Amino acid sequence: MSTRRSTSEVGHAKNVANFTALIQLLEEMGPLYQPTNATIAISPLITLRDQLTDSIQNLADKIPPFKSQ
């Protein structure tokens, strides 16, 4: 069994990055993206993305320096 750590980005940060990419795609669609459910409109998605980003940064700020690798 290999003990090498993966160098790929995983976890919550990757999920937020993918969510950001989804929002960008939806923004590029312009008027074609008109969901009937208001909770998945662009504006609430951007608000959610910003909250997620803040949460991840808050967590990163609390991790001791010796644990950040």
C-alpha positions in Angstrom: 0.0 0.0 0.0 1.4 3.4 -1.0 1.7 6.1 1.7 2.0 8.9 -0.9 -0.5 11.7 -0.4 -2.5 12.9 -3.4 -1.6 16.3 -4.7 -5.0 16.9 -6.2 -7.4 19.4 -4.5 -10.1 17.5 -2.7 -12.9 18.1 -0.2 -14.8 21.2 0.6 -12.5 23.6 -1.3 -12.9 21.6 -4.5 -16.7 21.5 -4.1 -16.8 25.3 -3.7 -14.5 25.6 -6.8 -16.9 23.4 -8.8 -19.9 25.4 -7.5 -18.2 28.6 -8.7 -17.7 27.1 -12.1 -21.3 26.1 -12.2 -22.4 29.7 -11.4 -20.1 31.0 -14.1 -21.7 28.6 -16.6 -25.2 29.7 -15.6 -24.2 33.3 -15.9 -22.9 32.7 -19.5 -26.3 31.1 -20.3 -27.8 34.5 -19.7 -31.6 34.6 -20.3 -31.6 30.9 -21.2 -31.3 30.1 -17.5 -34.6 31.1 -15.9 -35.5 28.6 -13.1 -39.0 28.5 -11.8 -37.6 27.9 -8.3 -36.3 31.2 -7.0 -33.8 29.5 -4.6 -31.7 28.3 -7.6 -31.6 31.6 -9.4 -28.2 33.2 -9.9 -28.4 35.7 -7.1 -29.1 33.2 -4.2 -26.4 30.9 -5.6 -23.9 33.7 -5.5 -24.8 34.5 -1.9 -24.5 30.8 -1.0 -21.1 30.6 -2.8 -19.9 33.7 -0.8 -21.0 32.1 2.5 -19.2 28.9 1.6 -16.0 30.7 0.7 -16.1 32.7 4.0 -16.7 29.4 5.9 -13.7 27.7 4.3 -11.5 30.8 4.9 -12.7 30.9 8.6 -11.7 27.3 9.0 -8.4 27.8 7.3 -7.7 30.7 9.7 -8.3 28.4 12.7 -6.0 25.6 11.6 -2.7 25.8 13.5 0.3 26.5 11.2 1.9 23.1 11.8 -1.3 21.4 10.5 -1.6 23.4 7.2 0.5 21.0 5.2 
